[in-house]
């Protein structure tokens, strides 16, 4: 009987230990898995919030970009208009100069005719006078042509500066925000398996059997 009692005691002790180890392992794994899932949900939420903030900031930058394009366009238009006004003013002044030169030429011709000179001398004087007038007209024409070419070069620089300014403004919106990659889902933490539990229980049963076998023939009343 003592062998049976000791075997049962051995089995109960070891089986309780195996069951306790299994239950504690399962509880610890469940707690760790719950914590990992909570962290994962927080990561997903943070990722969504970050992307929303980046998208809002990008929307503001797009508004500023469009405004900057408008400012750049207005500045270029003012530069073009300034050059055109300068050419128009120069053209108007040339018109007044041409009118004055025509009047002066007519007056000069009248003075030549009024002078008492021979026909040949009159022709020579008129030719010299006309040559001077034509030379002055050619000089004024070259000056106007130079002014037009200068305005064209300035307009070209204005276009280049406009492109540079627009490209610089586009730099702030050239890369729209992209959501980051999803974090990997947590891997489930495994506690002790049932096979490990059964192995523990089997070990407890084997230990109990060995204890029972060792004390199966033990008689406490027998003489030593």
VENCORUR-V988339 format. One record per pair of residues at least 24 apart in sequence whose C-alpha atoms are under 10 Angstrom apart, sorted by the first residue. I is the first residue (numbers start at 1). J is the second residue. Records with the same first field share a line. If there is no record, write none. Layout:
I=J + J
//
This chain:
1=212 + 215 + 216 + 217 + 218 + 219
2=211 + 212 + 215 + 216 + 217 + 218 + 219 + 220
3=208 + 209 + 210 + 211 + 212 + 213 + 214 + 215 + 216 + 217 + 218 + 219
4=208 + 209 + 211 + 212 + 213 + 215 + 216
5=208 + 211 + 212 + 215 + 216
6=208 + 209 + 210 + 211 + 212 + 214 + 215 + 216
7=204 + 205 + 206 + 207 + 208 + 209 + 210 + 211 + 212 + 213 + 214 + 215 + 216
8=204 + 205 + 207 + 208 + 209 + 211 + 212
9=208 + 211 + 212
10=204 + 205 + 206 + 207 + 208 + 209 + 210 + 211 + 212
11=201 + 202 + 203 + 204 + 205 + 206 + 207 + 208 + 209 + 211
12=201 + 204 + 205 + 208
13=204 + 208
14=200 + 201 + 202 + 203 + 204 + 205 + 207 + 208
15=197 + 198 + 200 + 201 + 202 + 203 + 204 + 205 + 208
16=200 + 201 + 204
17=200 + 201 + 204
18=196 + 197 + 198 + 199 + 200 + 201 + 202 + 203 + 204
19=197 + 198 + 200 + 201
20=197
21=191 + 192 + 196 + 197 + 200
22=191 + 192 + 193 + 194 + 196 + 197 + 198 + 200
23=191 + 192 + 197
24=191 + 192
25=190 + 191 + 192 + 193
26=189 + 190 + 191 + 192 + 193
27=191
28=189 + 190 + 191
29=188 + 189 + 190 + 191 + 192
30=188 + 189 + 190 + 191
31=189
32=188 + 189 + 190
33=186 + 187 + 188 + 189 + 190
34=186 + 188 + 189
35=186
36=185 + 186 + 187 + 188 + 189
37=185 + 186 + 187 + 188
38=186
39=185 + 186
40=182 + 183 + 184 + 185 + 186
41=183 + 185
43=182 + 183 + 184
44=182 + 183 + 185
47=179 + 180 + 181 + 182 + 183
48=179 + 180 + 182
50=179 + 180
51=177 + 178 + 179 + 180
52=177 + 179
53=177
54=176 + 177 + 178 + 179
55=176 + 177 + 178 + 179
56=177
57=177
58=172 + 173 + 174 + 175 + 176 + 177
59=173 + 176
60=173
61=169 + 170 + 172 + 173
62=169 + 170 + 172 + 173 + 174 + 176
63=173
64=169 + 172 + 173
65=166 + 168 + 169 + 170 + 171 + 172 + 173
66=166 + 169 + 170
67=169
68=165 + 166 + 168 + 169 + 170
69=162 + 163 + 165 + 166 + 167 + 169 + 170
70=166
71=165 + 166
72=161 + 162 + 163 + 164 + 165 + 166 + 169
73=159 + 162 + 163 + 165 + 166
74=162
75=158 + 162
76=155 + 157 + 158 + 159 + 160 + 161 + 162
77=155 + 158 + 159
79=154 + 155 + 158 + 159
80=151 + 152 + 154 + 155 + 156 + 158 + 159
81=155
82=151 + 155
83=147 + 148 + 150 + 151 + 152 + 154 + 155
84=148 + 151 + 152 + 155
86=147 + 148 + 151
87=144 + 145 + 147 + 148 + 150 + 151
90=143 + 144 + 147 + 148
91=144 + 147
94=137 + 140 + 141 + 143 + 144
97=137 + 140
98=133 + 136 + 137 + 140
101=133 + 134 + 136 + 137
102=133
104=133
105=129 + 130 + 132 + 133
//
